[in-house]
Amino acid sequence: MKKVKIGRVVSDKMDKTIVVRVEEVRLHPRYRKHIRRHFKFYAHDPTGAAGVGDLVRIEESRPLSRLKRWRVKEIIEKAEA
């Protein structure tokens, strides 16, 4: 089963590559406080359809380059121009 994540595109300056910021909220085990964390993933976008601010779904894939291990599965919501 491939992992799937949803996040916002923060950069589309590279050719066929986008940077996706995924946020998650975790509960601290001892202090029971909600902690917001974010991670950046490099994803393969062969058509170049995703732009900055778009909400995208990415899925895990084989290593495509030194940093890319994800592919764009779909664009959920386009950013307002």
SULQUI-V551894 format. One record per residue. N is the residue number from 1. RES is the residue in one small letter. PHI is phi in degrees with one decimal (999 if undefined). Layout:
N;RES;PHI / N;RES;PHI
This chain:
1;m;999 / 2;k;-82.3 / 3;k;-74.5 / 4;v;-128.4 / 5;k;-133.5 / 6;i;-120.8 / 7;g;-160.5 / 8;r;-100.3 / 9;v;-77.2 / 10;v;-107.7 / 11;s;-153.3 / 12;d;-134.5 / 13;k;-75.2 / 14;m;-85.0 / 15;d;-79.7 / 16;k;62.7 / 17;t;-137.4 / 18;i;-126.9 / 19;v;-109.5 / 20;v;-113.6 / 21;r;-100.6 / 22;v;-109.1 / 23;e;-103.7 / 24;e;-141.7 / 25;v;-114.7 / 26;r;-118.1 / 27;l;-97.8 / 28;h;-67.1 / 29;p;-63.1 / 30;r;-94.3 / 31;y;-90.4 / 32;r;56.6 / 33;k;-102.4 / 34;h;-76.4 / 35;i;-117.4 / 36;r;-93.9 / 37;r;-125.3 / 38;h;-133.0 / 39;f;-134.4 / 40;k;-111.8 / 41;f;-122.6 / 42;y;-92.4 / 43;a;-125.2 / 44;h;-83.6 / 45;d;-126.7 / 46;p;-63.4 / 47;t;-88.5 / 48;g;72.8 / 49;a;-79.0 / 50;a;-80.2 / 51;g;-123.1 / 52;v;-62.2 / 53;g;94.9 / 54;d;-71.7 / 55;l;-94.5 / 56;v;-127.5 / 57;r;-108.3 / 58;i;-117.2 / 59;e;-129.0 / 60;e;-66.7 / 61;s;-146.5 / 62;r;-67.3 / 63;p;-61.5 / 64;l;-101.3 / 65;s;-160.3 / 66;r;-62.7 / 67;l;-113.5 / 68;k;-83.4 / 69;r;-134.6 / 70;w;-133.2 / 71;r;-125.5 / 72;v;-76.4 / 73;k;-90.2 / 74;e;-160.6 / 75;i;-98.8 / 76;i;-78.0 / 77;e;-146.9 / 78;k;-82.4 / 79;a;-73.4 / 80;e;-76.9 / 81;a;-74.1
